[in-house]
């Protein structure tokens, strides 16, 4: 799987240069996003329903229940989701949005950024003490 990600990363800059931002993202959304959605909302719940058949749950009823709940099962298409995120991140890195031309707006000082990071970390610690992620 690592080799697959390496190959995708190797060919993405050339693809971006050839196609441009809009066409690259549209193509990735079509080629990766559509299969991800179909599997996540249709085939993934079917696989979960099939796994419940030996336990005595009826296949059709269980699958229909999951479809009606809108359950999303990412399953083996986690890599498609990762590729979509990596493509969007690469495009954002290579072609960042134009900054708003506001000369009066300064970047926060280092001490301000450090204080914000510490405050966010402390807030996350307090929240996780009250509601652990492992429940």
C-alpha positions in Angstrom: 0.0 0.0 0.0 2.9 2.3 0.7 4.2 1.8 -2.8 0.7 2.7 -4.2 0.8 6.0 -2.2 4.3 6.7 -3.4 3.3 6.3 -7.0 0.3 8.5 -6.7 2.5 11.2 -5.0 5.1 10.9 -7.7 2.7 11.5 -10.6 0.4 14.1 -8.9 2.6 17.2 -9.6 2.8 16.4 -13.3 -0.9 15.8 -13.4 -1.6 19.0 -11.7 0.6 20.9 -14.1 -1.0 19.3 -17.1 -4.7 19.5 -16.0 -4.8 22.4 -13.7 -6.5 22.7 -10.3 -10.1 22.4 -11.2 -9.8 19.5 -13.6 -7.5 17.5 -11.3 -9.9 17.9 -8.3 -13.0 17.1 -10.5 -11.3 14.0 -11.8 -10.2 12.8 -8.4 -13.7 13.5 -7.0 -15.2 11.4 -9.8 -12.7 8.5 -9.8 -12.3 8.3 -6.0 -15.3 10.0 -4.5 -18.0 8.2 -6.3 -16.8 4.7 -5.5 -16.2 5.8 -1.9 -19.8 7.0 -1.6 -21.2 3.9 -3.3 -19.3 1.5 -1.1 -19.8 3.5 2.0 -23.5 3.9 1.8 -24.5 0.7 -0.1 -21.9 -2.1 -0.3 -20.3 -1.5 3.1 -23.6 -1.8 5.0 -24.3 -4.9 2.8 -21.1 -6.4 4.0 -22.0 -5.7 7.6 -25.4 -7.2 7.1 -23.8 -10.3 5.5 -21.6 -10.7 8.5 -24.6 -10.6 10.8 -26.4 -13.5 9.0 -24.6 -16.3 10.9 -25.8 -14.7 14.2 -29.4 -15.1 13.0 -30.2 -11.7 11.7 -32.1 -11.6 8.4 -29.9 -10.2 5.6 -32.5 -8.0 3.9 -34.0 -6.5 7.0 -30.6 -5.7 8.5 -29.3 -4.2 5.3 -32.4 -2.1 4.8 -32.2 -0.9 8.4 -28.6 0.3 7.8 -29.5 1.9 4.5 -32.4 3.8 6.2 -30.1 4.9 9.0 -27.7 6.3 6.4 -24.8 4.3 8.0 -21.5 4.9 6.3 -19.0 2.1 6.3 -15.6 3.2 4.9 -14.1 -0.3 4.9 -11.3 -1.0 2.4 -11.9 2.3 0.7 -10.1 4.2 3.4 -7.3 4.6 0.9 -9.6 6.4 -1.6 -10.6 8.8 1.3 -6.9 9.3 2.1 -6.1 10.0 -1.6 -8.8 12.6 -1.8 -7.5 14.3 1.3 -4.0 14.2 0.1 -4.9 15.6 -3.4 -6.8 18.4 -1.8 -3.9 19.1 0.6 -1.4 19.0 -2.2 -3.4 21.5 -4.3 -3.9 23.8 -1.3 -0.1 23.6 -0.6 0.9 24.3 -4.3 -1.8 26.8 -5.0 -2.7 28.6 -1.8 -5.6 31.0 -1.9 -4.8 34.6 -2.5 -4.5 36.4 0.8 -6.9 39.2 1.5 -5.1 42.5 0.9 -5.4 44.0 4.4 -2.2 45.7 5.3 -3.4 46.6 8.7 -3.9 43.0 9.7 -0.7 41.6 11.3 0.3 38.0 12.0 -0.1 37.2 15.7 3.1 37.2 17.7 4.8 34.0 18.6 3.8 34.3 22.2 0.2 34.6 21.2 0.4 31.5 19.0 2.1 29.6 21.8 -0.6 30.7 24.3 -3.3 29.6 21.9 -1.7 26.2 21.4 -1.4 25.7 25.1 -5.0 26.8 25.8 -6.3 24.4 23.1 -4.2 21.5 24.5 -5.5 22.2 28.0 -9.1 22.4 26.8 -8.7 19.1 25.0 -7.2 17.5 28.1 -10.1 18.7 30.2 -12.7 17.5 27.7 -11.0 14.1 27.4 -10.9 13.7 31.2 -14.6 14.2 31.3 -15.4 12.2 28.1 -12.6 9.7 27.3 -12.3 8.8 23.6 -12.1 5.0 24.4 -15.7 4.6 25.5 
